[in-house]
Amino acid sequence: MSALIEVNDLRVAFGHGAARVNAVDGVGFSVDAGEVFGLVGESGCGKTTILKALCGLNRAWTGEITIAGQRLTPRREKSFYKLVQMVFQDPYGSLHPRHTVNTTLMEPIRIHGLDDPNRRIDKVLREVGLGPDFRFRYPHQLSGGQRQRVAIARALIVEPKVLLLDEPTSALDVSVQAEILNLFAEIRRIEDLTYILVSHDLGVVAHMCERVAVMNHGAILETLGVDDLMANRCRHAYSRELLESSRGYAHELSA
């Protein structure tokens, strides 16, 4: 079975000359359909830059990106966004403060010309654990966890096959983080989705992923199964250090 997502020799650089920074430096990986694949490492190691290249937010990349058999170029067709959606880190910044939940969810329906908007909105709000009572609320009337559920609903409304998750719980309280991670697991089971999850915290990765790529300075140091990672069967000292720093939080999530 061929991979749903294939990335080869992906490179992204910022700046020129002596100020040039290779944010992503020859990265390659593949993700099977239905898999949850993690990208982990410290802030600034290139994880989010990879997601932005995958979803079309950053066009200044070289290399090869193939999703669902389609070789992608930096510029994407509108139809691409029915296949791939992204959930961002900050639920406070990703929702327009003057738009109701209904307006937020209607926008992708309108952009993609989807039918039966009322049914779609009702279904997706129930799916993320909010329900129709939240449809006409504003972001300031929602908690952080509820805002992130709306952001997830916005991604799901077009019925994608792939979700790119950029630190989707890091701005939330620990107790709410676990709720959102469990929600992602349930949505994946129901909708048969494929995830790429970016995190700096291996506790989150252990809760969600089957395989993980450990990144440092724009490169992938190693890719291994999450069971091997959590059992400290790592080849690189950096991976072991990252694991050790995350053990306390992994315990909180599993408690």
C-alpha positions as CSV (number, residue, x, y, z in Angstrom):
1,M,0.0,0.0,0.0
2,S,1.4,3.4,-1.0
3,A,1.6,6.2,1.5
4,L,-1.1,8.8,1.6
5,I,1.5,11.6,2.3
6,E,5.0,11.5,1.0
7,V,7.6,14.2,1.6
8,N,11.1,14.1,0.0
9,D,14.0,16.4,0.4
10,L,11.8,19.3,1.6
11,R,13.7,22.5,2.1
12,V,12.6,25.9,3.4
13,A,15.0,28.8,4.0
14,F,14.5,32.3,5.3
15,G,16.8,35.3,4.7
16,H,19.7,35.7,2.3
17,G,23.5,35.5,2.4
18,A,25.0,35.5,5.9
19,A,21.5,35.9,7.4
20,R,20.1,32.8,5.6
21,V,18.5,30.2,8.0
22,N,17.7,26.7,6.7
23,A,14.5,26.2,8.7
24,V,13.8,22.9,7.0
25,D,16.8,21.1,5.7
26,G,16.2,18.1,3.5
27,V,13.3,16.5,5.4
28,G,11.7,13.3,4.2
29,F,8.9,11.1,5.6
30,S,5.8,9.2,4.7
31,V,2.4,8.8,6.4
32,D,0.0,5.9,5.7
33,A,-3.8,6.5,5.4
34,G,-5.3,6.4,8.9
35,E,-2.0,7.0,10.7
36,V,-1.2,9.6,13.3
37,F,2.3,10.8,12.6
38,G,4.1,13.1,15.0
39,L,6.8,15.7,14.4
40,V,8.5,16.6,17.7
41,G,11.3,18.8,18.8
42,E,12.0,22.1,20.5
43,S,10.4,25.4,19.4
44,G,12.1,26.7,16.2
45,C,13.2,23.3,14.9
46,G,11.1,23.5,11.8
47,K,8.0,21.5,12.7
48,T,5.4,24.2,12.0
49,T,7.3,25.3,8.9
50,I,6.8,21.8,7.5
51,L,3.0,22.0,8.1
52,K,2.8,25.4,6.5
53,A,4.5,24.0,3.4
54,L,2.2,21.0,3.3
55,C,-1.0,23.1,3.6
56,G,0.1,25.8,1.2
57,L,0.6,28.7,3.6
58,N,4.3,28.8,2.8
59,R,5.1,28.7,-0.9
60,A,8.8,29.2,-0.7
61,W,9.9,25.6,-0.5
62,T,11.7,23.1,-2.7
63,G,11.5,19.3,-2.8
64,E,8.6,16.9,-3.3
65,I,5.2,16.8,-1.6
66,T,2.7,14.2,-2.7
67,I,-0.7,13.8,-1.0
68,A,-3.3,11.2,-2.1
69,G,-1.2,10.5,-5.3
70,Q,-1.2,14.2,-6.3
71,R,2.2,15.8,-6.7
72,L,1.8,19.3,-5.2
73,T,3.2,22.6,-6.3
74,P,3.6,25.6,-4.0
75,R,0.3,27.1,-5.3
76,R,-2.8,25.0,-4.5
77,E,-6.1,24.7,-6.1
78,K,-9.2,25.3,-4.0
79,S,-10.1,21.6,-4.2
80,F,-7.0,20.8,-2.3
81,Y,-8.5,22.3,0.9
82,K,-11.3,19.8,0.8
83,L,-8.6,17.1,1.2
84,V,-6.3,18.8,3.7
85,Q,-7.2,21.1,6.6
86,M,-5.1,22.6,9.4
87,V,-5.9,23.2,13.1
88,F,-3.8,26.0,14.6
89,Q,-2.2,26.4,18.0
90,D,-4.0,29.4,19.4
91,P,-7.8,29.1,19.7
92,Y,-8.0,32.7,20.8
93,G,-6.3,34.0,17.7
94,S,-7.7,31.7,15.0
95,L,-11.4,32.8,15.4
96,H,-12.7,36.2,14.3
97,P,-13.9,38.0,17.4
98,R,-16.9,39.5,15.6
99,H,-18.1,36.4,13.9
100,T,-20.5,33.9,15.5
101,V,-19.8,30.2,15.4
102,N,-22.4,30.0,12.6
103,T,-20.6,32.6,10.5
104,T,-17.2,30.9,11.0
105,L,-18.6,27.5,9.9
106,M,-20.6,29.0,7.0
107,E,-17.5,30.5,5.4
108,P,-15.9,27.2,4.2
109,I,-19.3,25.9,3.1
110,R,-19.8,29.0,0.9
111,I,-16.2,28.9,-0.4
112,H,-16.5,25.3,-1.5
113,G,-20.2,25.5,-2.7
114,L,-21.3,22.7,-0.3
115,D,-25.0,21.9,0.0
116,D,-27.3,21.5,3.0
117,P,-25.4,23.9,5.3
118,N,-27.7,23.6,8.2
119,R,-27.3,19.8,8.3
120,R,-23.5,20.1,8.0
121,I,-23.2,22.7,10.8
122,D,-25.5,20.7,13.2
123,K,-23.6,17.5,12.5
124,V,-20.1,19.0,13.0
125,L,-21.0,20.8,16.2
126,R,-22.4,17.6,17.6
127,E,-19.2,15.8,16.5
128,V,-16.9,18.1,18.4
129,G,-19.0,17.9,21.5
130,L,-20.7,21.3,21.4
131,G,-24.1,20.9,19.9
132,P,-26.5,23.4,18.1
133,D,-26.9,25.6,21.2
134,F,-23.4,27.0,20.5
135,R,-24.2,28.0,16.9
136,F,-24.9,31.7,17.4
137,R,-22.4,32.4,20.1
138,Y,-19.3,34.7,19.8
139,P,-15.8,33.6,20.7
140,H,-15.8,35.8,23.8
141,Q,-18.7,33.7,25.1
142,L,-16.6,30.5,24.8
143,S,-13.9,28.9,26.9
144,G,-10.5,28.1,25.4
145,G,-11.4,24.5,25.0
146,Q,-14.7,25.4,23.4
147,R,-13.0,27.8,21.0
148,Q,-10.6,25.0,19.9
149,R,-13.6,22.7,19.4
150,V,-15.0,25.4,17.0
151,A,-11.7,25.6,15.2
152,I,-11.8,21.8,14.8
153,A,-15.3,22.0,13.5
154,R,-14.3,24.5,11.0
155,A,-11.6,22.1,9.7
156,L,-14.0,19.2,9.6
157,I,-16.9,20.9,7.9
158,V,-15.5,20.3,4.4
159,E,-15.0,16.6,5.2
160,P,-11.2,16.4,4.7
161,K,-9.1,13.2,4.7
162,V,-6.0,14.8,6.4
163,L,-5.8,17.1,9.4
164,L,-2.5,19.0,10.1
165,L,-2.4,19.7,13.8
166,D,-0.1,22.5,14.9
167,E,0.4,22.2,18.7
168,P,-3.5,22.1,19.0
169,T,-3.5,21.8,22.8
170,S,-0.5,23.8,24.0
171,A,-2.5,27.0,24.7
172,L,-5.0,25.1,26.9
173,D,-5.0,24.1,30.5
174,V,-3.7,20.5,31.1
175,S,-7.2,19.1,32.0
176,V,-8.7,20.6,28.8
177,Q,-5.7,19.4,26.7
178,A,-6.6,15.8,27.6
179,E,-10.2,16.4,26.5
180,I,-9.2,17.8,23.2
181,L,-6.7,15.0,22.5
182,N,-9.4,12.4,23.3
183,L,-11.7,14.3,20.9
184,F,-9.1,14.1,18.1
185,A,-8.8,10.3,18.7
186,E,-12.6,9.9,18.6
187,I,-13.0,12.0,15.4
188,R,-10.2,10.0,13.7
189,R,-12.0,6.8,14.5
190,I,-15.3,8.0,13.2
191,E,-14.1,9.8,10.1
192,D,-11.1,7.6,9.3
193,L,-8.8,10.6,9.2
194,T,-5.0,10.8,8.8
195,Y,-3.2,13.2,11.1
196,I,0.2,14.9,11.2
197,L,0.6,16.2,14.7
198,V,3.3,18.8,15.6
199,S,4.3,19.1,19.2
200,H,7.3,20.0,21.4
201,D,5.9,17.7,24.1
202,L,6.4,13.9,23.9
203,G,3.6,13.4,26.4
204,V,1.1,14.6,23.8
205,V,2.7,12.5,21.1
206,A,2.6,9.4,23.2
207,H,-1.1,10.0,23.7
208,M,-1.9,10.3,20.0
209,C,0.7,8.9,17.6
210,E,1.9,5.6,16.2
211,R,5.2,6.9,14.8
212,V,7.2,10.0,15.4
213,A,10.0,11.9,13.7
214,V,12.3,13.7,16.1
215,M,13.6,17.1,14.7
216,N,16.4,19.4,15.6
217,H,17.8,22.4,13.6
218,G,15.5,21.8,10.6
219,A,16.4,18.1,10.1
220,I,14.9,14.8,11.2
221,L,17.3,13.0,13.5
222,E,15.3,9.7,13.6
223,T,11.9,8.2,13.0
224,L,10.6,5.5,15.3
225,G,7.5,3.9,16.7
226,V,6.1,5.8,19.7
227,D,6.4,2.6,21.9
228,D,10.2,2.6,21.1
229,L,10.4,6.3,21.9
230,M,8.7,6.0,25.2
231,A,10.8,3.0,26.1
232,N,13.9,5.1,25.5
233,R,15.0,2.9,22.5
234,C,16.4,6.0,20.7
235,R,19.5,6.3,18.7
236,H,20.2,10.0,19.4
237,A,21.0,11.6,22.7
238,Y,18.8,14.6,21.8
239,S,15.8,12.3,21.5
240,R,16.5,10.8,25.0
241,E,16.9,14.3,26.4
242,L,13.6,15.4,24.9
243,L,11.9,12.3,26.3
244,E,13.2,12.9,29.8
245,S,12.0,16.5,29.8
246,S,8.5,15.3,28.8
247,R,8.0,12.4,31.2
248,G,6.2,14.4,33.9
249,Y,3.6,15.7,31.4
250,A,3.2,12.3,29.9
251,H,2.3,11.0,33.4
252,E,-0.3,13.8,33.8
253,L,-2.0,12.9,30.5
254,S,-2.2,9.2,31.3
255,A,-3.5,9.8,34.9
